[in-house]
């Protein structure tokens, strides 16, 4: 038996993943345990969970692998600040203490954190992404595309995977980066980098790409292979403390939007414009990868691979027969990729692709089960009142509540790996309700009203409701709603613009249909997700509709819930109508009012920074 522990940390989304004889045993992000969104600290809790799941002490782990090469990253940092000198002095002085005291001595630091005395292996950042994409994929061979902000020097790569080997054929290097370009616009529109990119993408359909040609003319050069060259006249991230500068402001008619201030039509149009540019670049990169490798299948990872709109468009283009995207495509997924890289490429262990992929539905985190009586004690201490039901009765009851228009939080089974809730830590609702999107955003998620929700659909009905070319079990592609399920706009509604479009029902499932008739689709099959498949099947029997809302079980600024206590406190702090924890069903009207007072609710919500 051989075990490999992969770790990512110290930038954002710290995480750990454990392999035993090449099989994925466990994986989790540190934020889920510490309740600090995007937590970058060394992932003690995630490591502890993985070891517990594997029945190991840390000293029994055969190999520990970190997800990037810090010496190469330091080289990039030094050369970048030298290039920007003297303008980058303040940024340089801010970064140096951390590097000189910790990051340059990372092997020793990791050993100290783990309580070990041994060699730590280091994998390059984009190779970690590539390994996380190819090795768990259902393909024996595939083209590989990785796209993110920056690793050591690389910002994107094109490669190919065959058997147990990966070869990276091309790379684009810092400061030219599609990911950094998108993050610059995230910053400029007033959202937080490394988490607000989803908001920028969600805002795009409310605007028009009126700035697209300006971006392509003045800001970047986009070649036929999808490589992006940034005009550094407009950016400040080389040695600076902001992403953009005054020249960027002038190009887009004023300074960046202040966070939490009103969103205007300018921000909507900017979002639409950079989204259009990103889609064009992603399609061009994929076309180049197909021509370069000759492969029929494509796998993807890196933060840009989480741009579900671009990936959905790419799938519909038909450049590749099938596309598979790592569910944890960001830096957290690097922990898994680093471990898989070591197992297959350093230890030279063989690989046989699982036709359903090797991610186990991405349910790789801590479990909430009916057998855990410690959860009973925790819930009693919190004042919870519940009834216990078997799986069949519970699935039927959830479907009944959803059909009645109620909102149900679900926390059962192993937690999801990656940024998407897939049914184990989810809030569910009726997609047929025209009021549900605004209600869930404002009263439950406490976030901007424009933010879209995702549909869960029974896989066997996906082609009846959505224009899709393949399954989407990890909610990583956007697909249009079928024409016959859409609602035609009236003449007056066609005159509406921007955020006014939000309250116009677009289809028979308005709560999950965006203003451009798209939806971020999750297909549910009985193999990966048997319980939610049973819930949806029961809902279909009652309503004739195989689609419900699925959104992550958290409020704005909070990581997705992990434990039964997280779930119950979030339930009581919001207007969720019912809660499922394991096989326990709790109805709001049966909970004692003392479970969370208004003061406790305000205090609980105040723990999370709104971003």
C-alpha positions in Angstrom: 0.0 0.0 0.0 1.3 3.5 -0.9 -0.2 6.8 0.2 0.3 10.3 -1.2 -0.8 13.5 0.5 -1.2 16.5 -1.7 -1.3 20.0 -0.3 -2.1 23.5 -1.6 -1.7 26.6 0.6 -0.4 30.1 1.2 -2.2 31.9 -1.7 -5.9 31.2 -1.6 -8.2 28.1 -1.2 -5.8 26.0 0.8 -6.7 22.3 0.6 -5.5 18.7 1.1 -6.1 15.5 -0.8 -5.2 11.9 0.0 -4.5 9.0 -2.4 -4.1 5.3 -1.5 -2.7 3.2 -4.3 -3.8 5.9 -6.7 -7.4 5.9 -5.6 -8.8 9.2 -4.3 -9.7 8.6 -0.6 -10.5 12.2 0.6 -10.2 15.8 -0.4 -11.3 19.0 1.3 -10.7 22.8 1.5 -9.5 24.4 4.7 -12.2 27.1 4.5 -14.9 24.5 5.3 -13.4 23.8 8.7 -12.2 27.3 9.7 -15.3 29.1 8.2 -12.9 31.7 6.6 -13.8 32.0 3.0 -10.9 31.2 0.7 -8.7 30.5 3.7 -5.0 30.4 2.5 -3.4 29.2 5.8 -1.7 25.8 6.0 -4.6 23.3 5.8 -4.2 21.6 9.2 -7.9 20.7 9.4 -8.2 19.5 5.8 -5.0 17.4 6.3 -6.4 16.0 9.6 -9.7 15.1 8.0 -7.9 13.3 5.0 -5.7 11.3 7.4 -8.7 10.3 9.5 -10.6 9.2 6.5 -7.6 7.1 5.4 -7.1 5.7 8.9 -3.5 7.0 9.0 -1.2 9.0 11.2 0.8 11.6 9.3 4.0 9.6 9.9 2.5 6.7 7.9 2.0 8.8 4.7 4.6 7.7 2.1 4.8 11.0 0.1 3.8 14.6 0.7 3.6 16.8 -2.4 3.1 20.6 -2.6 1.2 22.0 -5.6 3.8 24.5 -6.9 7.5 25.3 -7.1 8.1 28.2 -4.8 11.7 28.9 -6.0 10.4 29.5 -9.5 7.6 31.6 -8.2 10.1 33.7 -6.2 12.2 34.1 -9.4 9.1 35.5 -11.1 8.4 37.9 -8.2 12.0 39.3 -8.2 12.2 39.7 -12.0 8.7 41.4 -12.1 9.6 43.9 -9.4 12.9 44.6 -11.1 11.1 45.3 -14.3 8.7 47.7 -12.6 11.3 49.4 -10.5 11.2 51.9 -8.9 7.4 52.0 -9.1 6.9 48.6 -7.5 8.9 49.4 -4.3 5.9 49.4 -1.9 4.6 46.1 -3.3 8.1 44.6 -3.1 8.5 45.7 0.6 5.1 44.3 1.4 5.8 40.9 -0.2 9.4 40.3 1.0 9.0 39.6 4.7 6.7 36.7 4.0 9.0 35.3 1.3 12.2 35.7 3.3 10.7 34.3 6.5 8.6 31.4 5.1 8.1 30.9 1.4 11.7 30.4 0.5 12.0 27.8 3.1 8.8 26.0 2.4 10.0 22.5 2.7 11.1 23.1 6.2 7.9 25.1 6.9 5.6 22.2 5.7 7.6 19.7 7.7 7.2 21.9 10.8 3.4 22.3 10.2 3.0 18.5 9.8 5.5 17.5 12.6 7.6 15.6 10.1 11.3 15.4 9.2 11.5 14.3 5.6 11.7 15.4 2.0 8.7 17.2 0.5 8.0 16.9 -3.2 7.1 19.9 -5.3 5.1 19.9 -8.5 4.8 22.9 -10.8 1.6 24.8 -10.6 0.2 24.2 -14.0 1.3 20.6 -14.1 -0.7 20.2 -10.9 -3.7 21.7 -12.7 -3.1 19.4 -15.8 -2.8 16.3 -13.6 -6.0 17.2 -11.7 -7.8 17.5 -15.1 -6.4 14.4 -16.9 -5.8 11.7 -14.4 -9.3 11.6 -12.9 -11.0 12.1 -16.3 -12.9 9.3 -18.1 -10.5 9.4 -21.1 -7.4 7.2 -21.8 -6.0 10.1 -23.9 -7.0 13.7 -24.2 -5.9 17.2 -25.0 -5.2 19.3 -21.9 -5.9 23.1 -21.4 -5.1 24.9 -18.2 -6.0 28.6 -17.8 -5.6 30.7 -14.7 -4.1 33.9 -13.3 -0.5 32.8 -12.9 1.5 29.9 -11.3 5.3 30.2 -11.2 5.6 31.8 -14.7 3.0 30.0 -16.7 -0.5 31.5 -17.0 -1.9 28.9 -19.4 -0.7 25.6 -21.0 -1.7 23.3 -23.7 -0.7 19.7 -23.4 -1.8 16.1 -23.9 -2.3 13.1 -21.6 -1.9 9.5 -22.6 -2.0 6.6 -20.2 -0.1 7.6 -17.1 1.9 10.5 -18.7 1.3 14.2 -19.3 3.3 16.3 -21.7 2.9 20.1 -21.7 3.5 21.3 -25.2 3.0 25.1 -25.0 2.7 27.7 -22.3 1.9 31.4 -22.1 3.9 33.3 -19.4 3.3 36.1 -17.0 2.4 39.0 -17.3 0.2 37.9 -20.3 -2.8 36.1 -18.8 -6.4 35.6 -19.6 -7.1 34.9 -15.9 -5.4 38.1 -14.8 -7.3 40.0 -17.5 -10.6 38.8 -16.1 -9.5 39.5 -12.6 -8.6 43.1 -13.6 -12.2 43.6 -14.7 -13.5 41.8 -11.5 -11.5 44.4 -9.5 -12.6 47.3 -11.7 -16.3 46.4 -11.4 -16.0 46.4 -7.6 -15.9 42.7 -6.8 -13.3 40.8 -4.9 -10.5 39.0 -6.8 -10.5 35.2 -6.5 -14.2 35.0 -5.6 -16.0 37.8 -7.4 -15.3 36.5 -10.9 -18.5 34.5 -10.6 -20.4 37.7 -9.9 -18.9 39.4 -13.0 -19.9 36.4 -15.1 -23.4 36.5 -13.7 -23.7 40.2 -14.3 -22.8 39.9 -18.0 -26.2 38.9 -19.5 -27.7 42.2 -18.2 -25.4 44.3 -20.3 -24.3 44.5 -24.0 -20.7 44.0 -25.1 -20.2 47.6 -26.2 -16.6 47.7 -24.9 -15.5 44.4 -26.6 -13.8 46.1 -29.6 -12.2 48.6 -27.3 -10.7 45.8 -25.2 -9.4 44.0 -28.3 -8.1 47.2 -29.9 -6.5 49.0 -26.9 -6.2 46.6 -24.0 -5.0 43.3 -25.4 -3.9 41.5 -28.5 -5.7 38.1 -29.0 -4.0 35.9 -31.6 -5.6 33.0 -33.6 -4.3 30.5 -31.0 -6.1 32.3 -28.1 -2.9 33.7 -26.6 -3.5 37.0 -24.9 -0.9 39.8 -24.8 -1.8 42.6 -22.3 -1.0 46.2 -23.0 0.8 47.0 -19.7 0.0 50.7 -20.2 -3.4 50.0 -18.6 -2.4 47.6 -15.8 -0.8 47.9 -12.4 -0.4 44.3 -11.1 3.3 44.1 -12.0 4.8 45.4 -8.8 1.7 47.4 -7.9 -1.0 47.1 -5.3 -4.0 47.4 -7.6 -5.0 45.6 -10.8 -5.6 48.6 -13.0 -4.5 52.2 -13.2 -5.6 55.7 -14.3 -5.2 54.9 -18.0 -7.6 52.0 -17.5 -10.0 54.4 -15.8 -9.9 56.8 -18.7 -10.5 54.0 -21.2 -13.7 53.0 -19.4 -15.1 56.3 -18.4 -14.1 56.7 -14.8 -12.7 55.1 -11.7 -13.4 51.5 -10.5 -16.8 51.0 -8.9 -16.5 51.0 -5.1 -17.3 47.7 -3.5 -21.0 47.5 -2.2 -22.0 50.6 -4.1 -24.8 50.6 -6.7 -24.1 48.6 -9.9 -24.8 50.7 -12.9 -25.3 50.0 -16.6 -21.6 50.7 -17.2 -20.6 47.7 -15.0 -23.2 45.5 -16.8 -21.8 46.4 -20.2 -18.2 46.0 -19.0 -19.1 42.5 -17.7 -20.8 41.6 -21.0 -17.7 42.8 -22.9 -15.0 41.0 -21.0 -17.2 37.9 -20.9 -17.4 38.0 -24.8 -13.7 38.4 -25.1 -13.1 35.5 -22.7 -15.4 33.2 -24.6 -13.6 34.1 -27.9 -10.2 33.4 -26.3 -11.3 30.1 -24.7 -12.7 28.8 -28.0 -9.5 29.8 -29.8 -7.3 28.1 -27.3 -9.4 24.9 -27.6 -9.3 25.0 -31.4 -5.5 25.4 -31.3 -5.3 22.5 -28.7 -7.3 20.3 -31.1 -5.1 21.1 -34.0 -1.9 20.8 -31.9 -2.7 17.4 -30.3 -5.2 15.8 -32.7 -7.1 14.5 -29.7 -10.9 13.9 -29.8 -11.4 14.7 -26.1 -10.5 17.7 -24.0 -9.8 18.1 -20.2 -9.5 21.5 -18.4 -8.5 23.0 -15.1 -7.4 26.3 -13.7 -9.6 29.2 -12.5 -10.7 30.2 -15.9 -12.1 26.7 -16.4 -14.7 27.6 -13.8 -16.1 30.2 -16.3 -19.1 28.0 -17.0 -20.5 30.2 -19.7 -17.4 29.9 -21.8 -17.1 26.2 -21.2 -20.7 25.6 -22.1 -20.2 27.5 -25.4 -17.1 25.5 -26.0 -19.0 22.2 -25.6 -21.7 23.4 -28.1 -19.0 24.4 -30.6 -18.2 20.7 -31.1 -14.5 21.2 -31.5 -14.0 18.1 -29.3 -16.3 15.1 -29.0 -16.5 15.5 -25.2 -15.1 17.9 -22.6 -14.3 17.0 -18.9 -13.5 19.7 -16.4 -12.0 19.1 -12.9 -14.8 20.0 -10.3 -12.2 21.8 -8.2 -10.4 23.6 -11.0 -9.0 26.4 -8.9 -5.9 26.2 -6.6 -7.7 23.8 -4.2 -7.7 21.3 -7.0 -3.9 21.6 -7.2 -3.6 19.6 -4.1 -5.2 16.6 -5.8 -3.3 17.2 -9.0 0.0 17.3 -7.2 -0.7 13.9 -5.5 -1.9 12.3 -8.8 1.2 13.7 -10.6 3.5 12.0 -8.1 1.6 8.7 -8.2 1.5 8.4 -12.0 4.5 10.3 -13.3 7.1 10.2 -10.5 6.3 6.7 -9.2 5.4 5.6 -12.8 2.2 3.8 -11.7 -0.2 2.7 -14.4 -3.6 4.3 -15.0 -6.8 2.9 -16.3 -9.5 5.5 -17.0 -12.9 5.1 -15.3 -15.6 5.7 -17.9 -17.6 7.6 -15.2 -14.5 9.5 -14.1 -12.6 8.8 -10.8 -14.0 11.7 -8.7 -16.8 9.6 -7.0 -19.3 12.3 -7.8 -16.9 14.7 -6.1 -18.3 13.7 -2.7 -14.9 13.5 -1.1 -15.3 15.6 2.1 -16.5 14.9 5.7 -19.7 12.9 6.0 -23.0 13.6 7.9 -24.6 10.2 8.4 -27.6 8.9 10.4 -25.2 6.7 12.4 -23.3 9.6 13.9 -25.0 10.0 17.3 -22.6 12.9 18.2 -24.6 15.0 15.7 -27.8 14.1 17.7 -26.2 15.6 20.8 -25.0 18.7 19.0 -28.5 19.3 17.5 -30.2 18.8 20.9 -27.8 21.3 22.4 -28.8 23.8 19.7 -32.4 23.3 20.5 -33.3 21.4 17.2 -36.5 19.4 16.9 -36.7 16.8 14.2 -38.1 13.5 13.0 -36.1 10.6 11.6 -37.0 9.1 8.2 -35.5 6.4 6.1 -34.1 7.4 2.7 -37.2 6.6 0.6 -39.6 8.5 3.0 -37.2 11.4 3.3 -36.7 11.8 -0.5 -40.5 11.7 -0.9 -41.0 14.3 1.9 -38.4 16.7 0.4 -40.1 16.4 -3.0 -43.5 17.2 -1.3 -42.1 20.3 0.4 -40.5 21.6 -2.8 -43.7 21.0 -4.7 -45.5 23.1 -2.1 -43.1 26.0 -2.8 -41.0 25.6 0.3 -37.2 25.9 0.5 -35.2 22.9 1.9 -31.6 22.9 3.1 -29.8 19.5 2.7 -26.7 18.5 4.6 -26.2 14.7 4.3 -23.5 12.3 3.1 -19.9 13.4 2.2 -19.3 17.1 1.4 -18.5 18.2 -2.1 -15.0 18.9 -3.3 -14.8 22.1 -5.3 -16.8 25.4 -5.3 -20.1 23.9 -6.4 -22.7 22.4 -4.1 -23.9 19.2 -5.8 -26.6 18.0 -3.5 -24.8 17.1 -0.3 -24.6 20.7 1.1 -27.3 22.3 -1.0 -30.4 24.6 -0.7 -33.2 23.3 -2.9 -36.2 25.1 -4.3 -38.9 24.9 -7.0 -37.6 26.1 -10.3 -41.1 26.8 -11.6 -41.6 29.7 -9.1 -41.2 33.1 -10.7 -40.6 34.7 -7.2 -38.0 32.2 -6.1 -34.8 33.7 -7.5 -35.3 37.1 -5.8 -36.6 35.5 -2.6 -33.6 33.1 -2.2 -31.1 35.8 -3.1 -32.4 38.4 -0.7 -33.8 36.4 2.2 -31.6 33.4 2.3 -28.3 34.0 0.5 -28.2 37.8 1.5 -26.6 38.6 -1.9 -27.2 40.7 -5.0 -30.6 40.1 -6.6 -29.1 39.5 -10.1 -27.1 36.4 -9.1 -28.5 33.4 -11.0 -29.4 30.0 -9.5 -28.6 26.6 -11.1 -31.0 23.9 -12.1 -30.7 20.2 -11.2 -32.3 18.0 -13.8 -32.7 14.3 -14.1 -30.1 13.2 -16.6 -32.6 11.2 -18.5 -34.6 14.4 -19.2 -31.8 16.8 -19.9 -32.3 16.8 -23.7 -36.0 17.6 -23.3 -35.3 20.8 -21.2 -31.8 22.0 -22.3 -29.8 22.4 -25.4 -26.8 20.3 -24.2 -24.4 18.0 -25.9 -23.3 16.0 -22.9 -23.9 15.3 -19.2 -22.9 18.0 -16.7 -22.7 16.3 -13.2 -20.4 18.9 -11.7 -22.4 22.0 -12.7 -19.5 23.3 -14.9 -21.3 24.2 -18.1 -24.1 26.6 -19.1 -26.7 25.5 -21.6 -29.6 27.2 -23.2 -33.2 26.3 -22.2 -35.0 24.5 -25.0 -37.1 26.7 -27.2 -40.4 24.9 -26.4 -39.8 25.6 -22.7 -39.3 29.3 -23.1 -41.8 32.1 -22.7 -41.9 34.7 -25.4 -41.5 38.3 -24.3 -44.2 40.8 -24.9 -43.6 44.0 -26.9 -43.2 46.0 -23.7 -40.9 43.4 -22.1 -38.6 43.5 -25.1 -38.0 47.2 -24.4 -36.7 46.5 -20.9 -32.9 46.9 -20.3 -30.4 45.9 -17.7 -31.5 44.8 -14.3 -35.2 45.5 -15.2 -35.0 42.2 -17.1 -34.7 40.3 -13.9 -38.3 40.1 -13.0 -39.5 38.9 -16.4 -40.2 35.1 -16.5 -38.2 33.6 -19.4 -39.3 30.0 -19.3 -41.4 27.3 -17.5 -38.5 27.2 -15.0 -38.0 31.0 -14.5 -36.1 30.7 -11.2 -33.1 29.0 -13.0 -33.4 30.7 -16.4 -31.1 33.7 -16.9 -32.1 36.7 -18.9 -30.3 35.3 -22.0 -32.3 32.0 -21.6 -29.2 30.1 -20.3 -28.9 27.9 -17.2 -25.9 26.6 -15.3 -26.8 22.9 -15.5 -26.3 20.0 -13.2 -27.4 16.6 -14.5 -28.4 14.1 -11.8 -27.8 10.4 -12.4 -28.6 7.5 -10.1 -25.0 6.3 -10.0 -23.2 9.4 -8.7 -26.0 10.9 -6.7 -28.7 8.3 -5.8 -30.5 10.2 -3.1 -31.0 13.4 -5.0 -32.0 11.3 -8.1 -34.7 9.8 -5.9 -35.8 13.3 -4.7 -36.0 14.6 -8.3 -37.8 11.5 -9.5 -40.4 12.0 -6.7 -40.7 15.7 -7.6 -41.2 14.7 -11.2 -44.0 12.3 -10.3 -45.8 15.0 -8.4 -45.3 17.9 -10.8 -44.4 16.6 -14.2 -41.2 18.7 -14.0 -37.7 17.1 -13.6 -36.0 20.3 -12.7 -35.4 22.0 -9.3 -33.1 24.8 -8.0 -29.8 23.9 -6.4 -27.7 26.5 -4.7 -24.9 26.2 -2.2 -25.8 25.9 1.4 -24.3 29.1 2.8 -25.0 32.8 3.0 -23.0 35.5 1.2 -19.5 35.7 2.5 -19.6 32.3 4.2 -18.1 29.0 3.0 -20.4 26.2 2.2 -21.6 24.5 5.4 -19.6 21.5 6.6 -21.0 20.1 9.8 -24.5 19.6 11.2 -23.9 22.6 13.5 -23.0 24.8 10.5 -26.1 23.7 8.7 -28.5 24.3 11.6 -27.1 27.7 12.4 -27.4 28.8 8.8 -30.9 27.4 8.7 -32.0 29.4 11.7 -30.3 32.6 10.5 -32.1 32.6 7.2 -35.6 32.0 5.9 -35.1 28.4 4.8 -38.3 26.5 5.5 -37.0 23.0 6.2 -33.6 21.4 7.0 -32.3 17.9 6.3 -29.3 16.7 8.4 -28.5 13.1 7.6 -31.8 11.5 7.8 -33.3 14.1 10.2 -36.0 16.4 8.9 -36.5 19.7 10.7 -39.4 22.1 9.9 -39.0 25.8 10.8 -42.3 26.1 12.6 -41.4 23.3 14.9 -38.1 24.9 16.0 -38.1 26.8 19.4 -37.8 30.6 18.9 -34.9 30.5 21.3 -32.8 28.6 18.9 -31.5 31.9 17.4 -32.6 35.3 18.6 -32.4 38.3 16.4 -29.2 39.4 18.2 -27.6 36.0 17.7 -28.6 36.0 14.0 -27.0 39.4 13.5 -23.9 38.3 15.3 -23.7 35.1 13.3 -24.1 36.9 10.0 -21.6 39.5 11.1 -18.9 36.8 11.2 -18.7 36.8 7.4 -17.1 39.5 5.2 -19.4 40.3 2.3 -17.5 40.1 -1.0 
